[in-house]
Amino acid sequence: MEKTQLPIGKTTVSPEVLVSIAMLATLAVEGVSRLTSAPRDVNTLFKKGLSEGIGLTVEDNVVLYDIYVILKKDVKVREVSRQIQTQVSRSISEMVGMEIGRVNIHVEDIDFKD
């Protein structure tokens, strides 16, 4: 007699978890001072995470990010931005297993404090 393998169930990941993972990955990159609130307009009022500096959209199980950062002085903006993109993509892929569509980095300011 054969045993039929029943599905175990499904796993859902809250958008807040995706925002938290991206936030922690971004802040771990050398040269990032902090995240900043995203500029608001009517089209972004109901998107998750924008108050924390992370804009998140999920379309067909593909994650799309807009990340708003303030960088430290004396860093190479392009290099730090690429590191953020790599770190966020890797973290989401490894921890959640979802595909990353894009990670847009918005440098809002430079922190000149010592």
N, CA, C and O atoms as a printed pandas DataFrame, in Angstrom:
     atom_number atom_name residue_name chain_id  residue_number  x_coord  y_coord  z_coord
0              1         N          MET        A               1    0.832   -1.170    0.000
1              2        CA          MET        A               1    0.000    0.000    0.000
2              3         C          MET        A               1    0.886    1.244    0.000
3              4         O          MET        A               1    1.802    1.355    0.815
4              5         N          GLU        A               2    0.619    2.170   -0.901
5              6        CA          GLU        A               2    1.397    3.403   -0.990
6              7         C          GLU        A               2    0.834    4.470   -0.081
7              8         O          GLU        A               2   -0.380    4.622    0.049
8              9         N          LYS        A               3    1.733    5.206    0.545
9             10        CA          LYS        A               3    1.294    6.351    1.347
10            11         C          LYS        A               3    1.228    7.568    0.447
11            12         O          LYS        A               3    2.152    7.818   -0.327
12            13         N          THR        A               4    0.171    8.314    0.536
13            14        CA          THR        A               4    0.027    9.545   -0.233
14            15         C          THR        A               4    0.620   10.691    0.572
15            16         O          THR        A               4    0.292   10.882    1.743
16            17         N          GLN        A               5    1.491   11.446   -0.070
17            18        CA          GLN        A               5    2.117   12.593    0.581
18            19         C          GLN        A               5    1.142   13.767    0.553
19            20         O          GLN        A               5    0.840   14.300   -0.515
20            21         N          LEU        A               6    0.664   14.160    1.690
21            22        CA          LEU        A               6   -0.244   15.307    1.783
22            23         C          LEU        A               6    0.570   16.589    1.890
23            24         O          LEU        A               6    1.652   16.593    2.477
24            25         N          PRO        A               7    0.059   17.671    1.328
25            26        CA          PRO        A               7    0.781   18.943    1.475
26            27         C          PRO        A               7    0.872   19.331    2.948
27            28         O          PRO        A               7   -0.087   19.177    3.704
28            29         N          ILE        A               8    2.022   19.828    3.337
29            30        CA          ILE        A               8    2.248   20.204    4.732
30            31         C          ILE        A               8    1.454   21.454    5.078
31            32         O          ILE        A               8    0.937   21.564    6.190
32            33         N          GLY        A               9    1.348   22.378    4.166
33            34        CA          GLY        A               9    0.669   23.647    4.396
34            35         C          GLY        A               9    1.374   24.729    3.623
35            36         O          GLY        A               9    2.229   24.442    2.784
36            37         N          LYS        A              10    1.030   25.961    3.892
37            38        CA          LYS        A              10    1.698   27.049    3.192
38            39         C          LYS        A              10    2.266   28.030    4.198
39            40         O          LYS        A              10    1.813   28.115    5.339
40            41         N          THR        A              11    3.255   28.759    3.754
41            42        CA          THR        A              11    3.898   29.763    4.588
42            43         C          THR        A              11    3.627   31.132    3.988
43            44         O          THR        A              11    3.819   31.343    2.790
44            45         N          THR        A              12    3.194   32.036    4.800
45            46        CA          THR        A              12    3.018   33.415    4.349
46            47         C          THR        A              12    3.970   34.300    5.147
47            48         O          THR        A              12    4.221   34.064    6.328
48            49         N          VAL        A              13    4.489   35.313    4.480
49            50        CA          VAL        A              13    5.421   36.249    5.117
50            51         C          VAL        A              13    4.773   37.624    5.115
51            52         O          VAL        A              13    4.383   38.135    4.065
52            53         N          SER        A              14    4.662   38.207    6.272
53            54        CA          SER        A              14    4.054   39.525    6.425
54            55         C          SER        A              14    4.913   40.587    5.747
55            56         O          SER        A              14    6.140   40.486    5.765
56            57         N          PRO        A              15    4.295   41.599    5.153
57            58        CA          PRO        A              15    5.078   42.701    4.579
58            59         C          PRO        A              15    5.987   43.368    5.612
59            60         O          PRO        A              15    7.065   43.851    5.266
60            61         N          GLU        A              16    5.566   43.399    6.859
61            62        CA          GLU        A              16    6.382   43.999    7.907
62            63         C          GLU        A              16    7.691   43.234    8.093
63            64         O          GLU        A              16    8.718   43.831    8.416
64            65         N          VAL        A              17    7.660   41.929    7.892
65            66        CA          VAL        A              17    8.879   41.125    7.989
66            67         C          VAL        A              17    9.832   41.488    6.859
67            68         O          VAL        A              17   11.036   41.624    7.077
68            69         N          LEU        A              18    9.292   41.645    5.648
69            70        CA          LEU        A              18   10.119   42.036    4.503
70            71         C          LEU        A              18   10.736   43.415    4.712
71            72         O          LEU        A              18   11.881   43.651    4.326
72            73         N          VAL        A              19    9.981   44.323    5.322
73            74        CA          VAL        A              19   10.498   45.653    5.634
74            75         C          VAL        A              19   11.600   45.550    6.688
75            76         O          VAL        A              19   12.641   46.194    6.554
76            77         N          SER        A              20   11.389   44.756    7.722
77            78        CA          SER        A              20   12.393   44.608    8.794
78            79         C          SER        A              20   13.695   44.017    8.274
79            80         O          SER        A              20   14.778   44.475    8.641
80            81         N          ILE        A              21   13.596   43.008    7.425
81            82        CA          ILE        A              21   14.799   42.386    6.871
82            83         C          ILE        A              21   15.581   43.407    6.047
83            84         O          ILE        A              21   16.801   43.511    6.179
84            85         N          ALA        A              22   14.884   44.156    5.200
85            86        CA          ALA        A              22   15.554   45.165    4.368
86            87         C          ALA        A              22   16.167   46.261    5.229
87            88         O          ALA        A              22   17.256   46.751    4.932
88            89         N          MET        A              23   15.478   46.643    6.284
89            90        CA          MET        A              23   15.979   47.686    7.177
90            91         C          MET        A              23   17.276   47.248    7.856
91            92         O          MET        A              23   18.255   47.994    7.877
92            93         N          LEU        A              24   17.277   46.053    8.401
93            94        CA          LEU        A              24   18.472   45.547    9.086
94            95         C          LEU        A              24   19.626   45.351    8.105
95            96         O          LEU        A              24   20.775   45.648    8.433
96            97         N          ALA        A              25   19.330   44.855    6.911
97            98        CA          ALA        A              25   20.379   44.659    5.903
98            99         C          ALA        A              25   20.975   45.992    5.475
99           100         O          ALA        A              25   22.186   46.096    5.285
100          101         N          THR        A              26   20.141   47.005    5.322
101          102        CA          THR        A              26   20.609   48.330    4.907
102          103         C          THR        A              26   21.482   48.959    5.981
103          104         O          THR        A              26   22.552   49.489    5.681
104          105         N          LEU        A              27   21.037   48.904    7.216
105          106        CA          LEU        A              27   21.786   49.522    8.303
106          107         C          LEU        A              27   23.110   48.812    8.586
107          108         O          LEU        A              27   23.995   49.394    9.212
108          109         N          ALA        A              28   23.258   47.574    8.138
109          110        CA          ALA        A              28   24.496   46.827    8.328
110          111         C          ALA        A              28   25.585   47.230    7.330
111          112         O          ALA        A              28   26.749   46.868    7.497
112          113         N          VAL        A              29   25.205   47.976    6.297
113          114        CA          VAL        A              29   26.179   48.377    5.280
114          115         C          VAL        A              29   27.002   49.555    5.796
115          116         O          VAL        A              29   26.455   50.554    6.263
116          117         N          GLU        A              30   28.319   49.423    5.704
117          118        CA          GLU        A              30   29.228   50.490    6.119
118          119         C          GLU        A              30   28.990   51.725    5.256
119          120         O          GLU        A              30   28.964   51.637    4.028
120          121         N          GLY        A              31   28.817   52.868    5.902
121          122        CA          GLY        A              31   28.590   54.115    5.171
122          123         C          GLY        A              31   27.158   54.616    5.268
123          124         O          GLY        A              31   26.877   55.760    4.910
124          125         N          VAL        A              32   26.250   53.772    5.748
125          126        CA          VAL        A              32   24.861   54.192    5.936
126          127         C          VAL        A              32   24.739   54.794    7.326
127          128         O          VAL        A              32   25.052   54.143    8.323
128          129         N          SER        A              33   24.281   56.042    7.387
129          130        CA          SER        A              33   24.075   56.696    8.673
130          131         C          SER        A              33   22.743   56.271    9.281
131          132         O          SER        A              33   22.670   55.861   10.440
132          133         N          ARG        A              34   21.689   56.379    8.469
133          134        CA          ARG        A              34   20.353   55.986    8.936
134          135         C          ARG        A              34   19.387   55.977    7.760
135          136         O          ARG        A              34   19.699   56.446    6.666
136          137         N          LEU        A              35   18.219   55.437    8.017
137          138        CA          LEU        A              35   17.125   55.497    7.049
138          139         C          LEU        A              35   16.334   56.764    7.312
139          140         O          LEU        A              35   16.356   57.299    8.421
140          141         N          THR        A              36   15.646   57.235    6.312
141          142        CA          THR        A              36   14.828   58.425    6.481
142          143         C          THR        A              36   13.457   58.183    5.889
143          144         O          THR        A              36   13.305   57.371    4.977
144          145         N          SER        A              37   12.470   58.874    6.395
145          146        CA          SER        A              37   11.114   58.729    5.874
146          147         C          SER        A              37   11.077   59.080    4.398
147          148         O          SER        A              37   11.729   60.022    3.949
148          149         N          ALA        A              38   10.320   58.321    3.671
149          150        CA          ALA        A              38   10.163   58.574    2.233
150          151         C          ALA        A              38    9.264   59.780    2.023
151          152         O          ALA        A              38    8.351   60.019    2.812
152          153         N          PRO        A              39    9.515   60.541    0.966
153          154        CA          PRO        A              39    8.597   61.634    0.647
154          155         C          PRO        A              39    7.214   61.064    0.361
155          156         O          PRO        A              39    7.088   60.012   -0.266
156          157         N          ARG        A              40    6.198   61.745    0.812
157          158        CA          ARG        A              40    4.830   61.245    0.657
158          159         C          ARG        A              40    4.095   61.978   -0.455
159          160         O          ARG        A              40    4.212   63.193   -0.611
160          161         N          ASP        A              41    3.343   61.214   -1.215
161          162        CA          ASP        A              41    2.364   61.788   -2.122
162          163         C          ASP        A              41    1.142   60.879   -2.082
163          164         O          ASP        A              41    1.157   59.854   -1.401
164          165         N          VAL        A              42    0.117   61.232   -2.782
165          166        CA          VAL        A              42   -1.141   60.486   -2.732
166          167         C          VAL        A              42   -0.938   59.025   -3.126
167          168         O          VAL        A              42   -1.597   58.149   -2.566
168          169         N          ASN        A              43   -0.050   58.740   -4.067
169          170        CA          ASN        A              43    0.150   57.375   -4.532
170          171         C          ASN        A              43    0.879   56.497   -3.523
171          172         O          ASN        A              43    0.829   55.272   -3.638
172          173         N          THR        A              44    1.550   57.081   -2.541
173          174        CA          THR        A              44    2.321   56.280   -1.594
174          175         C          THR        A              44    1.729   56.257   -0.191
175          176         O          THR        A              44    2.357   55.723    0.723
176          177         N          LEU        A              45    0.559   56.808    0.005
177          178        CA          LEU        A              45   -0.003   56.878    1.353
178          179         C          LEU        A              45   -0.237   55.513    1.984
179          180         O          LEU        A              45   -0.153   55.373    3.204
180          181         N          PHE        A              46   -0.527   54.514    1.172
181          182        CA          PHE        A              46   -0.901   53.226    1.736
182          183         C          PHE        A              46    0.144   52.135    1.521
183          184         O          PHE        A              46   -0.146   50.959    1.743
184          185         N          LYS        A              47    1.335   52.494    1.098
185          186        CA          LYS        A              47    2.394   51.502    0.938
186          187         C          LYS        A              47    3.015   51.200    2.288
187          188         O          LYS        A              47    3.132   52.078    3.143
188          189         N          LYS        A              48    3.410   49.955    2.470
189          190        CA          LYS        A              48    3.999   49.506    3.732
190          191         C          LYS        A              48    5.424   50.017    3.895
191          192         O          LYS        A              48    6.196   50.045    2.936
192          193         N          GLY        A              49    5.769   50.422    5.123
193          194        CA          GLY        A              49    7.151   50.668    5.477
194          195         C          GLY        A              49    7.723   52.023    5.125
195          196         O          GLY        A              49    8.866   52.306    5.483
196          197         N          LEU        A              50    6.975   52.877    4.439
197          198        CA          LEU        A              50    7.552   54.140    3.998
198          199         C          LEU        A              50    7.942   55.040    5.156
199          200         O          LEU        A              50    8.863   55.845    5.025
200          201         N          SER        A              51    7.260   54.921    6.288
201          202        CA          SER        A              51    7.621   55.757    7.436
202          203         C          SER        A              51    8.971   55.343    8.010
203          204         O          SER        A              51    9.631   56.135    8.682
204          205         N          GLU        A              52    9.383   54.099    7.746
205          206        CA          GLU        A              52   10.683   53.626    8.224
206          207         C          GLU        A              52   11.787   53.814    7.192
207          208         O          GLU        A              52   12.938   53.468    7.458
208          209         N          GLY        A              53   11.468   54.347    6.038
209          210        CA          GLY        A              53   12.481   54.543    5.004
210          211         C          GLY        A              53   12.556   53.428    3.991
211          212         O          GLY        A              53   13.450   53.416    3.145
212          213         N          ILE        A              54   11.633   52.494    4.065
213          214        CA          ILE        A              54   11.608   51.356    3.141
214          215         C          ILE        A              54   10.250   51.335    2.446
215          216         O          ILE        A              54    9.214   51.212    3.100
216          217         N          GLY        A              55   10.258   51.455    1.125
217          218        CA          GLY        A              55    9.043   51.297    0.340
218          219         C          GLY        A              55    9.019   49.887   -0.212
219          220         O          GLY        A              55   10.010   49.424   -0.778
220          221         N          LEU        A              56    7.909   49.204   -0.056
221          222        CA          LEU        A              56    7.813   47.796   -0.425
222          223         C          LEU        A              56    6.590   47.559   -1.287
223          224         O          LEU        A              56    5.489   48.017   -0.980
224          225         N          THR        A              57    6.806   46.832   -2.373
225          226        CA          THR        A              57    5.716   46.357   -3.209
226          227         C          THR        A              57    6.023   44.901   -3.540
227          228         O          THR        A              57    7.169   44.549   -3.821
228          229         N          VAL        A              58    4.997   44.060   -3.506
229          230        CA          VAL        A              58    5.150   42.667   -3.911
230          231         C          VAL        A              58    4.185   42.424   -5.060
231          232         O          VAL        A              58    2.973   42.588   -4.917
232          233         N          GLU        A              59    4.743   42.029   -6.210
233          234        CA          GLU        A              59    3.940   41.747   -7.390
234          235         C          GLU        A              59    4.282   40.347   -7.884
235          236         O          GLU        A              59    5.431   40.079   -8.237
236          237         N          ASP        A              60    3.305   39.461   -7.912
237          238        CA          ASP        A              60    3.505   38.084   -8.385
238          239         C          ASP        A              60    4.675   37.405   -7.682
239          240         O          ASP        A              60    5.509   36.765   -8.322
240          241         N          ASN        A              61    4.729   37.550   -6.370
241          242        CA          ASN        A              61    5.766   36.945   -5.529
242          243         C          ASN        A              61    7.175   37.477   -5.811
243          244         O          ASN        A              61    8.167   36.826   -5.483
244          245         N          VAL        A              62    7.255   38.660   -6.419
245          246        CA          VAL        A              62    8.527   39.337   -6.660
246          247         C          VAL        A              62    8.546   40.603   -5.806
247          248         O          VAL        A              62    7.601   41.392   -5.837
248          249         N          VAL        A              63    9.617   40.793   -5.050
249          250        CA          VAL        A              63    9.718   41.915   -4.118
250          251         C          VAL        A              63   10.408   43.099   -4.804
251          252         O          VAL        A              63   11.450   42.946   -5.442
252          253         N          LEU        A              64    9.803   44.279   -4.659
253          254        CA          LEU        A              64   10.342   45.522   -5.207
254          255         C          LEU        A              64   10.523   46.493   -4.049
255          256         O          LEU        A              64    9.595   46.726   -3.274
256          257         N          TYR        A              65   11.723   47.061   -3.934
257          258        CA          TYR        A              65   12.024   47.967   -2.831
258          259         C          TYR        A              65   12.397   49.354   -3.321
259          260         O          TYR        A              65   12.998   49.509   -4.384
260          261         N          ASP        A              66   12.036   50.357   -2.539
261          262        CA          ASP        A              66   12.569   51.710   -2.619
262          263         C          ASP        A              66   13.096   52.011   -1.220
263          264         O          ASP        A              66   12.341   52.015   -0.248
264          265         N          ILE        A              67   14.397   52.261   -1.130
265          266        CA          ILE        A              67   15.038   52.462    0.169
266          267         C          ILE        A              67   15.591   53.879    0.226
267          268         O          ILE        A              67   16.343   54.300   -0.654
268          269         N          TYR        A              68   15.211   54.611    1.273
269          270        CA          TYR        A              68   15.571   56.021    1.442
270          271         C          TYR        A              68   16.590   56.130    2.571
271          272         O          TYR        A              68   16.289   55.830    3.726
272          273         N          VAL        A              69   17.809   56.566    2.220
273          274        CA          VAL        A              69   18.899   56.565    3.192
274          275         C          VAL        A              69   19.565   57.931    3.306
275          276         O          VAL        A              69   19.489   58.775    2.414
276          277         N          ILE        A              70   20.217   58.103    4.444
277          278        CA          ILE        A              70   21.153   59.203    4.661
278          279         C          ILE        A              70   22.507   58.541    4.863
279          280         O          ILE        A              70   22.675   57.689    5.736
280          281         N          LEU        A              71   23.462   58.945    4.045
281          282        CA          LEU        A              71   24.788   58.339    4.096
282          283         C          LEU        A              71   25.743   59.173    4.948
283          284         O          LEU        A              71   25.522   60.362    5.174
284          285         N          LYS        A              72   26.797   58.528    5.409
285          286        CA          LYS        A              72   27.848   59.227    6.151
286          287         C          LYS        A              72   28.711   60.011    5.175
287          288         O          LYS        A              72   28.766   59.707    3.984
288          289         N          LYS        A              73   29.380   61.022    5.704
289          290        CA          LYS        A              73   30.258   61.821    4.845
290          291         C          LYS        A              73   31.454   60.979    4.410
291          292         O          LYS        A              73   31.780   59.970    5.037
292          293         N          ASP        A              74   32.088   61.399    3.351
293          294        CA          ASP        A              74   33.305   60.777    2.833
294          295         C          ASP        A              74   33.124   59.321    2.386
295          296         O          ASP        A              74   34.046   58.515    2.511
296          297         N          VAL        A              75   31.946   58.989    1.868
297          298        CA          VAL        A              75   31.741   57.657    1.292
298          299         C          VAL        A              75   31.475   57.803   -0.199
299          300         O          VAL        A              75   31.059   58.862   -0.667
300          301         N          LYS        A              76   31.717   56.745   -0.927
301          302        CA          LYS        A              76   31.396   56.724   -2.349
302          303         C          LYS        A              76   29.939   56.303   -2.488
303          304         O          LYS        A              76   29.581   55.158   -2.212
304          305         N          VAL        A              77   29.109   57.238   -2.918
305          306        CA          VAL        A              77   27.666   57.033   -2.953
306          307         C          VAL        A              77   27.303   55.821   -3.804
307          308         O          VAL        A              77   26.515   54.977   -3.376
308          309         N          ARG        A              78   27.858   55.731   -4.978
309          310        CA          ARG        A              78   27.535   54.619   -5.869
310          311         C          ARG        A              78   27.930   53.280   -5.255
311          312         O          ARG        A              78   27.181   52.307   -5.341
312          313         N          GLU        A              79   29.092   53.234   -4.645
313          314        CA          GLU        A              79   29.580   51.991   -4.037
314          315         C          GLU        A              79   28.694   51.558   -2.867
315          316         O          GLU        A              79   28.335   50.385   -2.761
316          317         N          VAL        A              80   28.347   52.489   -1.999
317          318        CA          VAL        A              80   27.485   52.166   -0.857
318          319         C          VAL        A              80   26.099   51.739   -1.351
319          320         O          VAL        A              80   25.509   50.807   -0.805
320          321         N          SER        A              81   25.588   52.406   -2.363
321          322        CA          SER        A              81   24.278   52.047   -2.919
322          323         C          SER        A              81   24.284   50.626   -3.468
323          324         O          SER        A              81   23.338   49.871   -3.244
324          325         N          ARG        A              82   25.328   50.262   -4.176
325          326        CA          ARG        A              82   25.451   48.896   -4.718
326          327         C          ARG        A              82   25.540   47.866   -3.585
327          328         O          ARG        A              82   24.965   46.781   -3.675
328          329         N          GLN        A              83   26.263   48.216   -2.528
329          330        CA          GLN        A              83   26.367   47.307   -1.386
330          331         C          GLN        A              83   25.009   47.104   -0.712
331          332         O          GLN        A              83   24.677   45.996   -0.289
332          333         N          ILE        A              84   24.229   48.180   -0.615
333          334        CA          ILE        A              84   22.879   48.071   -0.045
334          335         C          ILE        A              84   22.039   47.140   -0.920
335          336         O          ILE        A              84   21.373   46.239   -0.411
336          337         N          GLN        A              85   22.071   47.357   -2.224
337          338        CA          GLN        A              85   21.293   46.521   -3.140
338          339         C          GLN        A              85   21.675   45.046   -3.003
339          340         O          GLN        A              85   20.809   44.174   -2.942
340          341         N          THR        A              86   22.972   44.783   -2.957
341          342        CA          THR        A              86   23.450   43.405   -2.838
342          343         C          THR        A              86   23.032   42.788   -1.511
343          344         O          THR        A              86   22.548   41.657   -1.467
344          345         N          GLN        A              87   23.222   43.537   -0.431
345          346        CA          GLN        A              87   22.915   43.025    0.906
346          347         C          GLN        A              87   21.426   42.739    1.073
347          348         O          GLN        A              87   21.050   41.698    1.611
348          349         N          VAL        A              88   20.583   43.653    0.615
349          350        CA          VAL        A              88   19.129   43.464    0.739
350          351         C          VAL        A              88   18.689   42.278   -0.120
351          352         O          VAL        A              88   17.922   41.433    0.339
352          353         N          SER        A              89   19.164   42.212   -1.349
353          354        CA          SER        A              89   18.793   41.104   -2.236
354          355         C          SER        A              89   19.199   39.763   -1.642
355          356         O          SER        A              89   18.409   38.818   -1.622
356          357         N          ARG        A              90   20.424   39.685   -1.163
357          358        CA          ARG        A              90   20.923   38.435   -0.578
358          359         C          ARG        A              90   20.114   38.052    0.661
359          360         O          ARG        A              90   19.756   36.887    0.832
360          361         N          SER        A              91   19.828   39.018    1.518
361          362        CA          SER        A              91   19.094   38.733    2.757
362          363         C          SER        A              91   17.698   38.197    2.468
363          364         O          SER        A              91   17.264   37.221    3.080
364          365         N          ILE        A              92   17.002   38.829    1.543
365          366        CA          ILE        A              92   15.642   38.380    1.216
366          367         C          ILE        A              92   15.680   37.005    0.564
367          368         O          ILE        A              92   14.876   36.137    0.903
368          369         N          SER        A              93   16.604   36.799   -0.365
369          370        CA          SER        A              93   16.707   35.508   -1.041
370          371         C          SER        A              93   17.014   34.388   -0.059
371          372         O          SER        A              93   16.388   33.329   -0.109
372          373         N          GLU        A              94   17.976   34.613    0.834
373          374        CA          GLU        A              94   18.387   33.572    1.766
374          375         C          GLU        A              94   17.383   33.339    2.892
375          376         O          GLU        A              94   17.140   32.194    3.276
376          377         N          MET        A              95   16.800   34.406    3.420
377          378        CA          MET        A              95   15.929   34.256    4.585
378          379         C          MET        A              95   14.500   33.882    4.209
379          380         O          MET        A              95   13.846   33.121    4.922
380          381         N          VAL        A              96   14.019   34.414    3.094
381          382        CA          VAL        A              96   12.614   34.223    2.752
382          383         C          VAL        A              96   12.448   33.372    1.492
383          384         O          VAL        A              96   11.433   32.695    1.324
384          385         N          GLY        A              97   13.446   33.410    0.613
385          386        CA          GLY        A              97   13.357   32.633   -0.617
386          387         C          GLY        A              97   12.527   33.284   -1.707
387          388         O          GLY        A              97   12.121   32.621   -2.661
388          389         N          MET        A              98   12.273   34.580   -1.571
389          390        CA          MET        A              98   11.501   35.290   -2.592
390          391         C          MET        A              98   12.453   35.923   -3.600
391          392         O          MET        A              98   13.609   36.214   -3.292
392          393         N          GLU        A              99   11.943   36.129   -4.801
393          394        CA          GLU        A              99   12.726   36.754   -5.860
394          395         C          GLU        A              99   12.699   38.271   -5.705
395          396         O          GLU        A              99   11.675   38.848   -5.337
396          397         N          ILE        A             100   13.835   38.913   -5.989
397          398        CA          ILE        A             100   13.936   40.372   -5.922
398          399         C          ILE        A             100   13.821   40.929   -7.334
399          400         O          ILE        A             100   14.561   40.532   -8.233
400          401         N          GLY        A             101   12.883   41.854   -7.516
401          402        CA          GLY        A             101   12.725   42.492   -8.816
402          403         C          GLY        A             101   13.658   43.677   -8.965
403          404         O          GLY        A             101   14.350   43.816   -9.974
404          405         N          ARG        A             102   13.670   44.528   -7.952
405          406        CA          ARG        A             102   14.560   45.685   -7.970
406          407         C          ARG        A             102   14.709   46.231   -6.554
407          408         O          ARG        A             102   13.841   46.066   -5.698
408          409         N          VAL        A             103   15.852   46.891   -6.347
409          410        CA          VAL        A             103   16.112   47.589   -5.091
410          411         C          VAL        A             103   16.603   48.975   -5.492
411          412         O          VAL        A             103   17.767   49.153   -5.853
412          413         N          ASN        A             104   15.702   49.955   -5.424
413          414        CA          ASN        A             104   16.052   51.336   -5.757
414          415         C          ASN        A             104   16.541   52.036   -4.500
415          416         O          ASN        A             104   15.888   51.990   -3.457
416          417         N          ILE        A             105   17.697   52.685   -4.608
417          418        CA          ILE        A             105   18.263   53.417   -3.476
418          419         C          ILE        A             105   18.083   54.906   -3.731
419          420         O          ILE        A             105   18.441   55.413   -4.794
420          421         N          HIS        A             106   17.526   55.600   -2.747
421          422        CA          HIS        A             106   17.316   57.042   -2.822
422          423         C          HIS        A             106   18.160   57.689   -1.724
423          424         O          HIS        A             106   17.841   57.578   -0.540
424          425         N          VAL        A             107   19.231   58.361   -2.123
425          426        CA          VAL        A             107   20.087   59.045   -1.151
426          427         C          VAL        A             107   19.463   60.414   -0.908
427          428         O          VAL        A             107   19.474   61.278   -1.785
428          429         N          GLU        A             108   18.924   60.599    0.279
429          430        CA          GLU        A             108   18.186   61.806    0.621
430          431         C          GLU        A             108   19.062   62.902    1.207
431          432         O          GLU        A             108   18.725   64.084    1.127
432          433         N          ASP        A             109   20.204   62.504    1.807
433          434        CA          ASP        A             109   21.075   63.503    2.433
434          435         C          ASP        A             109   22.401   62.846    2.807
435          436         O          ASP        A             109   22.550   61.625    2.758
436          437         N          ILE        A             110   23.351   63.688    3.178
437          438        CA          ILE        A             110   24.641   63.243    3.695
438          439         C          ILE        A             110   24.750   63.752    5.124
439          440         O          ILE        A             110   24.469   64.919    5.397
440          441         N          ASP        A             111   25.154   62.884    6.024
441          442        CA          ASP        A             111   25.299   63.225    7.439
442          443         C          ASP        A             111   26.724   63.724    7.655
443          444         O          ASP        A             111   27.675   62.951    7.546
444          445         N          PHE        A             112   26.876   65.013    7.961
445          446        CA          PHE        A             112   28.207   65.607    8.141
446          447         C          PHE        A             112   28.647   65.656    9.597
447          448         O          PHE        A             112   29.682   66.247    9.908
448          449         N          LYS        A             113   27.876   65.043   10.497
449          450        CA          LYS        A             113   28.276   64.995   11.915
450          451         C          LYS        A             113   29.485   64.088   12.068
451          452         O          LYS        A             113   29.684   63.167   11.275
452          453         N          ASP        A             114   30.297   64.353   13.098
453          454        CA          ASP        A             114   31.469   63.508   13.360
454          455         C          ASP        A             114   31.084   62.215   14.002
455          456         O          ASP        A             114   31.949   61.387   14.290
